[in-house]
């Protein structure tokens, strides 16, 4: 292929050195490119290299200056001229190993080939595609001849990933070739990818999407980089996820829905009455904040859609059998454990694991085992164990492809753990003084585990029915009847939303009756709120912090419009499992389990109780005051 480059020279030139000088005499000024034909550029390169042997660098410098000109400059080389130069330099690559040629090589490496517009004319298109092939060939020959440029060329190619939006440019073809020639260059790629990663807020959606798409493409021809590249992608997604969640924290669900899915892309402000803002502490979001939310949603949605769709082929039965799918799953599971799980309140990136784990039953088994292992591993931090339980409850509740066996197995395991915990530690409830450390918070892993069962029951009660005679799997009805009256008083310390919905559902299904205990706990909290003296039992000084932590349900409905359509294929909505009586007017009761701890729904459940409304408000107010004090 390289020998063919000589053909134009052999056909068109029978020129000696005198002829070269003659061309130079007729065209002494290189600053007038219209005087040069392709043949003249060919002669110029040869002359420059010959003079270089005589330590005359003038023509090399002139050639370098021409290549350095901006594409828009009137004297910039045409693609046809540049093709001739690159061909000639490729054939004579060995002559470029001189310090005087370093600026020329640097100029070629800096050449902004991504900015070259594809001409509309057929001849122009041919010249463009020829240029791309010749330029990439030059890079390959350069690295083969002078490995010292390897890092620089690899970095150049990867730095262009955010702007590389099509397959027109052979970046991946060249990188793949480099890896086959120089396997050690894979050490350069992760560093270059990390250095060129677009900023999650200042970069555009297109730049972030292009970067992620090209980064993941590298894995297809270099499996050794799978973990390091996926780590970069997950870290980028986490940054966007956390930023988006911070922006959405002070918005209610209706405002979020309108903001994200509204037809008007130029919504100026989330309108809030001044009086309401004063009373409720609602922050008025200005145009900049609204725009920022939409931009973050666009970026995350685009990237999540890419990740969800590109990973699907890896989890077919065939790919799982040959090991490739298992390798990718283990990579993503490991990154979930080390990066996603410890991150405070992410909302979206975890859905990648949620989705891929449901392709095959054994993948779901693996994910469930990992969560169980973290939750009940004493070597893990308490916070990480609690988060694992939150993921466990939300996953079992929402993952539509889980089998009855998988759900019952997890429920059985949790029931066994709680029964053992009560047997071993219930006596500790009354065995502490006001000055002892921890108080009831010592048992928060117990409360988190019990809440996991409550949440699972709310969503999966149909799978927990053993037979048509009303028998329950794992005797879960007897279990609940026993545990809710234990000294731990779990209904007091679990999330109030979950408790109220469970109480309503348990009563409807004749599993257990919770309202008397709930009312007792309300009265006790009201008394504690009005008293400066701490309660003998339940001195939970950090109760509000604990409740906030436990109110996190990682797989609540997705706010990303496009990704949601993909995830919904194997996602359980609350409306699908919420049993509603035909004569029940309020068919929305309990539906807030698909939202983030909606206090309005809590109030609606409280109103359905027999307790007087004024007494409820007084108790709630007292509870809030008590929480503020803690």
C-alpha positions in Angstrom: 0.0 0.0 0.0 2.9 2.3 0.7 4.6 1.5 -2.5 1.6 2.9 -4.4 2.4 6.3 -3.0 5.5 6.3 -5.3 3.5 5.9 -8.4 2.5 9.6 -9.0 6.1 10.6 -8.5 7.5 8.0 -10.9 4.9 8.8 -13.6 5.0 12.6 -13.4 8.6 13.3 -12.6 11.9 12.7 -14.4 13.3 15.7 -12.6 16.8 16.0 -11.3 17.9 18.4 -8.7 18.2 21.1 -11.4 14.5 20.7 -12.2 13.6 21.1 -8.5 15.6 24.4 -8.5 13.8 25.4 -11.6 10.4 24.9 -9.9 11.6 26.9 -7.0 12.8 29.7 -9.3 9.4 29.9 -11.0 7.5 29.8 -7.7 9.7 31.3 -5.0 7.0 32.5 -2.7 5.1 29.7 -0.9 2.7 32.3 0.5 0.8 32.2 -2.8 -0.7 28.7 -2.8 -2.6 29.3 -6.0 0.8 28.9 -7.8 1.3 25.4 -6.5 -0.2 22.3 -8.0 -0.2 18.9 -6.2 2.9 18.1 -8.1 4.6 21.2 -6.9 3.8 20.3 -3.3 5.2 16.8 -3.9 8.4 18.4 -5.2 8.5 20.8 -2.3 8.4 18.1 0.3 11.1 16.1 -1.4 13.3 19.2 -1.7 12.7 20.1 1.9 13.8 16.7 3.1 16.8 16.7 0.8 17.8 20.2 2.1 17.3 18.9 5.7 20.2 16.5 5.1 22.3 19.6 4.4 21.0 21.2 7.7 18.9 23.6 5.7 15.6 23.8 7.6 14.1 26.7 5.8 11.6 24.7 3.7 10.7 22.4 6.6 9.8 25.5 8.6 7.8 27.0 5.8 5.9 23.8 5.4 5.2 23.7 9.1 3.9 27.3 9.0 1.5 26.3 6.2 0.1 23.4 8.1 -0.3 25.6 11.2 -2.5 28.0 9.4 -6.2 28.0 10.6 -8.6 26.2 8.2 -10.3 29.4 7.5 -7.2 31.2 6.5 -7.1 32.1 2.8 -3.6 30.6 2.4 -4.4 27.4 4.2 -3.6 24.2 2.4 -6.4 22.5 0.4 -7.2 18.9 1.3 -5.7 17.8 -2.0 -2.4 19.6 -1.2 -2.4 18.2 2.3 -3.0 14.7 1.1 0.1 15.0 -1.2 2.2 16.3 1.8 1.1 13.5 4.1 1.7 10.8 1.5 5.2 12.0 0.8 6.0 12.3 4.5 4.6 8.9 5.2 6.9 7.3 2.6 9.9 9.3 3.9 9.0 8.8 7.6 12.5 7.7 8.5 13.9 11.2 7.5 11.7 12.9 10.1 13.7 11.6 13.1 15.5 14.9 13.5 14.9 17.6 16.0 14.2 20.1 13.2 11.2 18.0 12.2 9.6 17.9 15.6 7.7 21.2 15.0 6.4 19.8 11.7 5.2 16.6 13.3 3.6 18.6 16.1 1.8 20.8 13.6 0.4 17.7 11.8 -0.8 16.2 15.2 -2.4 19.5 16.0 -4.2 19.7 12.7 -7.9 20.0 13.5 -9.2 17.3 11.2 -12.5 17.1 13.0 -13.2 20.7 11.9 -12.8 19.9 8.2 -16.2 20.2 6.6 -17.2 17.5 4.2 -17.7 19.1 0.8 -21.0 18.6 -1.0 -19.5 18.0 -4.4 -18.6 14.4 -5.2 -15.0 15.2 -6.0 -14.7 17.1 -2.7 -16.2 14.1 -0.8 -13.7 11.8 -2.4 -10.8 14.1 -1.4 -12.2 14.4 2.1 -12.4 10.6 2.6 -9.0 10.2 1.1 -7.6 12.8 3.5 -9.1 10.9 6.5 -7.5 7.6 5.4 -4.1 9.2 4.6 -4.1 11.2 7.9 -4.8 8.1 9.9 -2.2 6.1 7.9 0.3 8.8 8.7 -0.4 8.5 12.4 0.0 4.7 12.3 3.3 4.8 10.4 4.5 7.6 12.7 3.9 5.5 15.8 5.3 2.4 14.2 8.5 4.2 13.3 8.8 6.5 16.4 7.1 5.0 19.5 8.0 8.0 21.5 5.0 9.8 19.9 2.6 7.0 21.1 1.3 8.8 24.2 0.8 12.0 22.3 -1.1 10.5 19.5 -3.3 8.4 21.8 -4.1 11.4 23.9 -4.9 13.4 20.7 -7.4 10.8 19.6 -9.1 10.5 23.0 -9.2 14.2 23.5 -11.3 14.4 20.4 -13.9 11.9 21.8 -16.3 14.7 23.0 -16.4 16.1 19.5 -16.5 12.8 17.7 -20.1 12.3 16.8 -20.0 10.0 13.8 -18.1 7.0 12.3 -16.6 9.2 9.6 -13.3 9.5 11.5 -11.4 6.3 12.2 -10.3 7.0 15.8 -11.3 3.6 17.0 -9.8 1.8 14.0 -6.5 3.6 14.7 -6.6 3.0 18.4 -7.3 -0.7 17.9 -4.3 -0.9 15.6 -2.1 0.9 18.1 -3.2 -1.6 20.8 -2.3 -4.5 18.6 1.1 -3.1 17.8 1.9 -1.8 21.3 -0.2 -3.6 24.0 1.4 -1.4 26.7 -0.4 1.6 25.3 -3.6 0.5 27.2 -2.0 2.1 30.2 -2.2 5.5 28.5 -5.9 5.3 27.5 -7.5 5.5 31.0 -5.3 8.4 31.9 -6.2 10.2 28.7 -9.9 9.4 29.1 -9.9 10.8 32.7 -8.0 13.9 31.6 -10.4 14.7 28.8 -13.7 13.8 30.6 -16.2 16.7 30.0 -17.3 18.7 33.0 -20.7 17.5 34.0 -22.2 20.9 34.3 -20.3 23.2 31.8 -20.2 20.7 28.9 -23.1 20.2 26.5 -25.3 17.2 26.3 -23.7 16.3 22.9 -20.2 16.5 24.3 -21.0 14.2 27.3 -22.9 11.8 25.1 -20.1 11.6 22.5 -17.5 11.1 25.3 -19.4 8.2 26.9 -20.3 6.6 23.6 -16.7 6.6 22.4 -15.3 5.6 25.8 -17.6 2.5 25.9 -16.8 1.7 22.3 -13.1 1.3 23.3 -14.1 -1.6 25.5 -15.3 -3.5 22.4 -11.8 -3.9 21.1 -9.9 -3.7 24.5 -11.7 -5.8 27.1 -8.8 -5.2 29.6 -10.0 -1.6 29.9 -13.6 -2.6 30.8 -13.4 -1.8 34.5 -11.4 1.4 34.3 -13.6 2.9 31.5 -16.9 1.9 33.2 -15.5 3.5 36.4 -15.1 6.8 34.6 -18.6 6.6 33.1 -20.2 5.7 36.4 -18.3 8.5 38.2 -19.5 11.0 35.6 -23.1 9.9 35.9 -23.0 10.1 39.7 -21.8 13.7 39.5 -24.7 14.6 37.3 -27.1 12.5 39.4 -26.2 14.2 42.7 -26.3 17.7 41.1 -29.7 17.0 39.7 -31.0 15.7 43.0 -29.7 18.8 44.8 -31.6 20.9 42.4 -34.8 18.9 42.8 -34.7 18.6 46.6 -37.0 21.6 47.3 -39.5 20.8 44.6 -42.7 18.8 45.0 -43.4 16.0 42.6 -46.0 18.0 40.5 -43.5 20.7 40.0 -40.8 18.2 38.9 -43.2 16.6 36.5 -44.2 19.9 35.0 -40.6 21.1 34.8 -39.2 18.0 33.2 -42.0 16.8 30.9 -43.7 20.2 30.2 -44.1 21.1 26.6 -42.7 24.6 27.1 -38.9 24.4 26.9 -38.5 28.0 28.0 -40.5 27.8 31.2 -39.3 30.9 33.1 -40.1 30.4 36.7 -41.8 27.9 39.0 -44.4 30.3 40.2 -44.9 30.4 43.9 -47.1 32.9 45.8 -45.1 35.1 48.1 -47.3 34.3 51.0 -47.0 30.6 50.5 -43.2 31.0 50.1 -43.1 32.7 53.5 -45.4 30.2 55.2 -43.9 27.0 53.7 -40.3 28.0 53.2 -40.6 27.3 49.5 -37.6 28.5 47.4 -38.6 30.4 44.3 -36.6 28.9 41.4 -35.3 31.4 38.9 -34.7 31.0 35.2 -31.1 29.9 35.7 -32.1 27.1 38.1 -34.9 25.9 35.9 -32.6 25.8 32.9 -29.9 23.9 34.9 -32.4 21.3 35.9 -33.5 20.7 32.3 -29.9 20.5 31.1 -29.0 18.0 33.7 -32.1 15.9 32.9 -31.2 16.0 29.2 -27.6 14.9 29.8 -28.5 12.1 32.2 -31.4 10.9 30.1 -29.2 10.7 27.0 -26.4 8.9 28.7 -28.7 6.5 30.6 -30.5 5.7 27.4 -27.2 4.9 25.8 -26.0 2.7 28.6 -29.3 0.8 28.9 -29.5 0.1 25.2 -25.8 -0.7 24.5 -25.5 -3.2 27.4 -28.6 -5.2 26.4 -26.8 -7.5 23.9 -24.3 -8.5 26.5 -26.9 -10.2 28.7 -28.5 -12.7 26.3 -28.3 -16.4 27.4 -25.5 -17.0 24.9 -23.4 -14.1 26.2 -23.9 -15.2 29.7 -22.9 -18.8 28.8 -19.7 -17.7 27.1 -18.7 -15.6 30.1 -18.7 -12.1 28.4 -22.0 -11.1 29.9 -21.0 -12.4 33.4 -17.7 -10.4 33.2 -19.6 -7.1 32.4 -22.2 -7.8 35.1 -19.5 -8.4 37.7 -17.8 -5.2 36.6 -21.0 -3.1 37.0 -21.9 -4.9 40.2 -18.5 -4.1 41.7 -18.8 -0.5 40.7 -22.3 -0.3 42.1 -20.9 -1.6 45.4 -17.9 0.7 45.6 -19.4 3.9 44.0 -23.2 4.0 43.8 -24.1 2.3 47.1 -22.0 4.6 49.3 -23.2 7.8 47.5 -25.8 9.7 49.4 -29.2 9.6 47.8 -28.6 9.1 44.1 -31.8 8.8 42.1 -30.9 7.5 38.6 -27.6 5.8 38.0 -28.7 2.8 40.1 -31.3 2.0 37.4 -28.6 0.6 35.2 -28.0 -2.2 37.7 -31.8 -2.5 38.3 -32.4 -3.0 34.5 -29.5 -5.3 33.6 -30.0 -7.6 36.6 -33.4 -8.5 35.3 -32.3 -9.9 32.0 -31.6 -13.3 33.5 -32.7 -14.9 36.8 -29.1 -15.7 37.8 -28.2 -12.0 37.5 -31.0 -11.0 39.8 -29.8 -13.7 42.3 -26.3 -12.3 42.2 -27.5 -8.8 42.8 -29.7 -9.9 45.7 -26.9 -11.9 47.3 -24.6 -8.9 47.0 -27.1 -6.6 48.8 -27.7 -9.2 51.5 -24.0 -9.7 52.0 -23.4 -6.0 52.5 -26.5 -5.5 54.7 -25.5 -8.2 57.2 -21.7 -8.0 57.0 -20.5 -6.6 60.3 -17.3 -5.5 58.6 -19.2 -2.9 56.6 -20.0 0.5 57.9 -23.5 1.0 59.5 -24.4 3.6 56.9 -23.5 1.2 54.0 -25.5 -1.6 55.6 -28.5 0.6 55.9 -28.2 1.7 52.3 -28.0 -2.0 51.2 -31.3 -2.7 53.0 -32.9 0.3 51.3 -31.8 -1.0 47.9 -32.9 -4.5 48.8 -36.4 -3.4 49.8 -36.8 -1.1 46.8 -35.4 -3.6 44.3 -37.7 -6.4 45.4 -40.7 -4.1 45.4 -40.0 -2.7 41.9 -38.3 -5.4 39.9 -41.1 -6.9 37.8 -39.1 -9.9 36.6 -38.3 -11.4 40.0 -39.8 -14.8 40.6 -42.0 -15.8 43.6 -39.1 -18.0 44.8 -36.7 -15.1 44.9 -39.1 -12.9 46.8 -40.0 -15.6 49.3 -36.4 -16.5 49.8 -35.4 -12.9 50.7 -38.5 -12.5 53.0 -37.7 -15.8 54.7 -34.1 -14.7 55.3 -35.1 -11.3 56.7 -37.7 -12.9 59.0 -35.1 -15.3 60.3 -32.7 -12.5 61.0 -35.2 -10.4 62.8 -36.4 -13.3 65.0 -32.9 -14.1 66.0 -32.2 -10.4 66.7 -35.2 -10.1 69.0 -34.3 -13.3 70.9 -30.7 -12.1 71.4 -31.2 -8.3 72.1 -34.8 -7.5 73.1 -33.7 -7.5 76.8 -31.4 -4.5 76.0 -34.3 -2.2 75.3 -34.9 -1.3 78.9 -31.3 -1.8 80.0 -29.8 1.7 79.3 -29.7 5.0 81.2 -30.4 8.4 79.8 -26.6 9.0 79.6 -25.8 5.8 77.8 -24.6 6.2 74.2 -26.8 5.4 71.3 -30.1 4.9 73.0 -32.6 3.2 70.7 -30.5 4.2 67.8 -28.3 1.2 68.6 -31.0 -0.9 67.0 -31.4 1.0 63.8 -30.3 -1.9 61.7 -33.2 -3.9 63.2 -35.6 -1.1 62.3 -34.2 -0.8 58.8 -34.6 -4.6 58.3 -38.2 -4.6 59.6 -39.0 -1.6 57.4 -37.6 -3.6 54.5 -40.2 -6.3 55.2 -43.0 -3.7 55.5 -42.1 -2.2 52.2 -41.8 -5.5 50.4 -45.1 -6.7 51.8 -46.9 -3.5 50.5 -45.7 -4.3 47.0 -45.4 -8.1 47.0 -48.2 -9.3 49.2 -49.8 -11.2 46.3 -46.7 -13.3 45.9 -46.6 -14.0 49.6 -50.0 -15.7 49.6 -49.3 -19.5 49.9 -52.6 -20.9 48.8 -56.2 -20.1 48.2 -57.1 -20.7 51.8 -55.4 -17.6 52.9 -52.2 -19.1 54.3 -49.1 -16.9 54.1 -45.6 -17.7 53.0 -43.2 -17.9 56.0 -46.2 -17.4 58.3 -45.6 -13.7 57.7 -48.9 -12.8 59.3 -48.0 -14.4 62.6 -44.5 -12.8 62.3 -46.0 -9.3 62.0 -48.5 -9.9 64.8 -45.6 -10.9 67.1 -43.0 -8.3 66.1 -45.2 -5.1 66.2 -45.8 -5.6 69.9 -42.2 -6.4 70.7 -40.3 -4.1 73.1 -38.5 -2.6 70.1 -41.8 -1.0 69.1 -40.7 -0.9 65.4 -43.8 0.9 64.2 -42.6 3.9 66.1 -39.2 4.2 64.5 -39.9 3.1 60.9 -40.8 5.6 58.2 -44.3 7.0 58.9 -45.5 6.7 55.3 -44.6 3.1 55.1 -46.1 2.3 58.5 -49.4 4.0 57.6 -49.7 2.3 54.2 -48.7 -1.1 55.7 -51.3 -0.6 58.5 -54.1 0.0 56.0 -53.1 -2.9 53.8 -52.5 -5.3 56.7 -56.0 -4.5 58.1 -57.6 -5.0 54.7 -55.8 -8.4 54.2 -56.4 -9.4 57.8 -52.7 -9.9 58.5 -52.5 -7.8 61.6 -54.0 -4.7 63.3 -51.6 -1.7 63.8 -53.8 1.3 64.5 -53.9 1.0 68.3 -50.1 0.9 68.4 -49.8 3.8 66.0 -52.2 5.9 68.1 -50.3 5.0 71.3 -47.0 6.1 69.6 -48.6 9.4 68.5 -49.7 10.2 72.0 -46.3 9.3 73.4 -44.6 11.6 70.9 -47.0 14.4 71.7 -46.2 14.0 75.4 -42.4 13.9 74.7 -42.8 17.0 72.5 -44.4 18.9 75.3 -42.1 17.7 78.0 -38.5 18.8 78.6 -37.8 15.5 80.3 -36.6 12.6 78.0 -38.8 9.5 77.8 -37.6 6.5 79.8 -37.9 4.4 76.6 -37.4 5.8 73.1 -34.8 8.4 73.9 -34.0 8.6 70.2 -31.9 11.8 70.2 -31.2 11.5 66.5 -34.6 10.2 65.5 -35.1 12.7 62.6 -31.8 11.9 61.0 -32.5 8.2 61.2 -36.0 8.6 59.7 -34.6 10.7 56.9 -32.1 8.0 56.1 -34.7 5.2 56.1 -37.1 7.2 54.0 -34.8 6.7 51.0 -36.2 4.4 48.3 -33.6 4.1 45.5 -35.9 2.7 42.8 -38.7 5.2 43.1 -40.1 6.2 39.6 -37.5 7.6 37.2 -37.8 11.3 36.2 -35.9 10.8 32.9 -38.5 10.8 30.0 -36.7 8.6 27.5 -35.0 6.2 29.9 -38.2 5.7 31.8 -39.8 4.1 28.7 -37.0 1.5 28.7 -37.1 0.9 32.4 -40.9 0.7 32.6 -40.8 -2.6 30.7 -39.8 -4.4 33.9 -40.8 -2.0 36.5 -43.6 -2.3 39.1 -45.8 0.8 39.6 -47.6 1.2 42.9 -50.9 1.4 41.0 -50.4 -2.1 39.8 -50.2 -3.7 43.2 -52.3 -1.4 45.4 -55.6 -3.2 46.3 -58.5 -0.8 46.2 -62.1 -1.6 47.2 -64.7 -0.8 44.6 -66.6 1.3 47.1 -63.6 3.2 48.2 -63.8 6.8 47.1 -60.2 7.7 47.6 -58.5 5.4 45.2 -55.2 7.2 45.5 -54.7 6.3 49.1 -51.3 4.7 49.5 -50.1 5.5 46.0 -47.5 7.8 47.4 -45.2 4.8 47.9 -44.1 5.6 44.3 -43.2 9.1 45.4 -40.6 10.5 47.8 -42.1 10.4 51.3 -45.1 12.6 50.3 -46.3 14.2 53.5 -49.7 15.1 52.0 -50.4 11.4 51.6 -49.4 10.7 55.1 -52.0 13.3 56.2 -54.7 11.7 54.1 -54.0 8.4 55.8 -54.2 10.0 59.2 -57.5 11.6 58.4 -58.9 8.1 57.6 -58.3 7.0 61.2 -61.0 7.4 63.9 -58.8 9.9 65.8 -60.1 13.5 66.0 -58.5 15.7 63.4 -57.5 18.4 65.8 -55.8 15.9 68.1 -53.8 14.7 65.1 -52.6 18.2 64.1 -51.6 18.8 67.7 -49.7 15.6 67.9 -48.0 16.2 64.6 -47.1 19.7 65.6 -45.6 18.4 68.9 -43.7 15.8 67.0 -42.2 18.4 64.7 -41.2 20.5 67.6 -39.5 17.5 69.2 -37.7 16.7 66.0 -36.3 20.2 65.8 -35.0 20.0 69.3 -33.1 16.8 68.5 
